[in-house]
Amino acid sequence: MLARQLLAILLLPFTITVMVPLWIARRDHTTLTAPGSALAVVSTGAGVALLAVGLGLFLSSLFYFWSIGRGTLAPWDPPRNFVVAGPYRFVRNPMISGVIFVLAAEALILRSLPHAEWAGTFAGLNMIYIPLLEEPRLRARFGQPYVRYTQAVRRFLPRLRPWTPAG
C-alpha cells in the first residue's frame, strides 16, 4: 500500500506542485528572493499561510483515502470505500483544493504571474474534469450514498458545519 501511495503522489501532485513550477521558474528566470517591500511581505505571508492550509488539506485527504478508502489519489487506484470523513465532511474535493492552495502559495511567495497563471489553469481544468468525468464515475461506483453526499456537500465551497451521512 505504501508503494502505491508513493507512486501516485510522485506521478500526480508532485508533478503538478513541484516539477511544473520548477519548469516555469527556470523558463521565466524566477527566483526566490527576500521580500523587499511591505507588499512583498504581505504576499509572502499570505503565501506561507496558504501553503500550510494547502498541505494540511492534501495530507489529511491522503490519510483518509488510505485509512478509510483503502486506495490512493490516483484515478487508476481509487479508494475502494466511500470516504466521508475529515475534510470530506466539509467539501467534496479537499485534495484538489489543497493542491490549488499550494500552487497559489507558490505564486504568492515567488511573486510570479506565470505561477499564478498555472494555479488558475489547474483550477480551471479541475472545474471541468471533476463534474464531467470524476463525479459520474463516483456516482456509478457508490450509488445513492454518493448522490446524497453531493446534495449536501458542495464541490469546492466548504460547508460551515461538517456533514454526516446520517444527518
C-alpha positions as CSV (number, residue, x, y, z in Angstrom):
1,M,0.0,0.0,0.0
2,L,2.8,2.4,0.8
3,A,4.5,1.9,-2.6
4,R,1.1,2.5,-4.3
5,Q,0.7,5.8,-2.4
6,L,4.2,7.0,-3.1
7,L,3.9,6.2,-6.8
8,A,0.6,8.1,-7.0
9,I,2.0,11.1,-5.2
10,L,5.1,11.2,-7.3
11,L,3.2,11.0,-10.6
12,L,0.4,13.4,-9.8
13,P,0.7,16.1,-7.1
14,F,4.5,16.1,-7.1
15,T,4.5,16.8,-10.8
16,I,1.8,19.4,-10.5
17,T,3.2,21.3,-7.5
18,V,6.9,20.8,-7.9
19,M,8.0,19.8,-11.3
20,V,5.8,22.1,-13.4
21,P,6.5,25.1,-11.1
22,L,10.2,24.4,-11.3
23,W,10.0,24.3,-15.1
24,I,8.0,27.6,-15.0
25,A,10.6,29.2,-12.7
26,R,13.5,28.1,-15.0
27,R,11.7,29.2,-18.1
28,D,10.9,32.6,-16.7
29,H,14.1,33.0,-14.6
30,T,12.0,33.3,-11.4
31,T,14.0,33.1,-8.2
32,L,13.0,33.1,-4.6
33,T,14.0,36.5,-3.1
34,A,13.6,38.1,0.3
35,P,10.6,40.4,0.4
36,G,11.8,44.0,-0.3
37,S,8.6,45.9,0.3
38,A,5.6,45.8,2.5
39,L,3.5,44.4,-0.3
40,A,6.1,41.6,-0.8
41,V,6.0,40.8,2.9
42,V,2.2,40.6,2.8
43,S,2.4,38.4,-0.3
44,T,4.9,36.1,1.2
45,G,3.0,35.9,4.5
46,A,-0.2,35.1,2.6
47,G,1.6,32.5,0.6
48,V,3.0,30.8,3.7
49,A,-0.4,30.7,5.2
50,L,-2.0,29.2,2.0
51,L,0.9,26.7,1.8
52,A,0.1,25.5,5.3
53,V,-3.6,25.2,4.6
54,G,-3.0,23.5,1.3
55,L,-0.6,21.0,2.7
56,G,-2.9,20.3,5.6
57,L,-5.8,19.6,3.3
58,F,-3.8,17.5,0.9
59,L,-2.2,15.4,3.7
60,S,-5.4,14.8,5.6
61,S,-7.2,13.9,2.4
62,L,-4.5,11.5,1.6
63,F,-4.7,9.9,5.1
64,Y,-8.4,9.3,4.8
65,F,-8.1,7.9,1.3
66,W,-5.5,5.5,2.6
67,S,-7.0,4.6,6.0
68,I,-10.7,4.5,5.3
69,G,-10.9,4.4,1.5
70,R,-8.1,1.7,1.2
71,G,-6.9,3.4,-2.0
72,T,-4.8,6.2,-3.4
73,L,-5.4,9.6,-5.0
74,A,-4.7,8.1,-8.4
75,P,-7.6,7.5,-10.9
76,W,-6.1,4.1,-11.7
77,D,-6.1,3.1,-8.0
78,P,-9.0,4.9,-6.4
79,P,-10.4,4.4,-2.9
80,R,-12.4,1.2,-2.6
81,N,-14.6,2.6,0.1
82,F,-16.6,5.8,0.0
83,V,-14.8,8.4,2.2
84,V,-16.9,10.9,4.1
85,A,-14.6,11.8,7.0
86,G,-12.2,14.6,7.9
87,P,-12.2,17.4,5.3
88,Y,-14.6,15.5,3.1
89,R,-17.3,16.3,5.6
90,F,-16.9,20.0,4.6
91,V,-16.1,19.9,0.9
92,R,-16.2,17.2,-1.8
93,N,-12.7,18.0,-3.2
94,P,-10.4,18.9,-0.4
95,M,-7.4,17.3,-2.0
96,I,-7.7,19.4,-5.2
97,S,-8.4,22.4,-3.1
98,G,-5.2,21.7,-1.2
99,V,-3.2,21.4,-4.4
100,I,-4.7,24.7,-5.7
101,F,-3.8,26.4,-2.4
102,V,-0.2,25.1,-2.7
103,L,0.0,26.4,-6.3
104,A,-1.4,29.8,-5.3
105,A,1.1,29.9,-2.3
106,E,4.0,29.3,-4.7
107,A,2.8,32.2,-6.9
108,L,2.5,34.5,-3.9
109,I,5.8,33.5,-2.3
110,L,7.6,33.8,-5.6
111,R,5.5,36.9,-6.6
112,S,5.2,35.3,-10.0
113,L,2.5,35.9,-12.5
114,P,3.3,32.8,-14.6
115,H,2.9,30.7,-11.4
116,A,-0.4,32.3,-10.7
117,E,-1.5,31.5,-14.3
118,W,-0.5,27.9,-13.7
119,A,-2.6,27.8,-10.5
120,G,-5.6,29.3,-12.4
121,T,-5.1,26.9,-15.2
122,F,-5.0,23.9,-12.9
123,A,-8.1,25.1,-11.0
124,G,-10.0,25.7,-14.3
125,L,-9.1,22.2,-15.6
126,N,-10.4,20.6,-12.5
127,M,-13.6,22.7,-12.6
128,I,-14.2,20.9,-16.0
129,Y,-12.7,17.5,-15.2
130,I,-14.4,16.8,-11.9
131,P,-18.1,17.3,-12.9
132,L,-17.7,15.8,-16.4
133,L,-15.5,12.7,-15.6
134,E,-14.8,12.1,-11.9
135,E,-18.3,12.7,-10.4
136,P,-20.2,10.4,-12.9
137,R,-17.7,7.6,-12.0
138,L,-18.2,8.1,-8.3
139,R,-22.0,8.1,-8.8
140,A,-21.6,4.8,-10.6
141,R,-19.3,3.3,-8.0
142,F,-21.0,4.4,-4.8
143,G,-24.6,5.0,-5.9
144,Q,-27.2,6.7,-3.7
145,P,-24.9,7.4,-0.8
146,Y,-22.7,9.5,-3.1
147,V,-25.8,11.2,-4.6
148,R,-27.0,12.2,-1.1
149,Y,-23.5,13.4,-0.4
150,T,-23.4,15.6,-3.5
151,Q,-26.7,17.2,-2.5
152,A,-25.4,18.1,1.0
153,V,-21.7,18.9,0.4
154,R,-20.6,21.4,-2.3
155,R,-17.9,20.6,-4.8
156,F,-15.5,23.4,-4.0
157,L,-17.1,25.8,-1.4
158,P,-16.8,24.3,2.1
159,R,-19.8,24.0,4.4
160,L,-19.6,25.8,7.7
161,R,-20.6,22.8,9.7
162,P,-19.5,19.2,9.0
163,W,-21.9,16.9,7.2
164,T,-22.6,13.4,8.5
165,P,-24.2,10.7,6.3
166,A,-27.0,10.2,8.9
167,G,-27.7,13.9,9.1
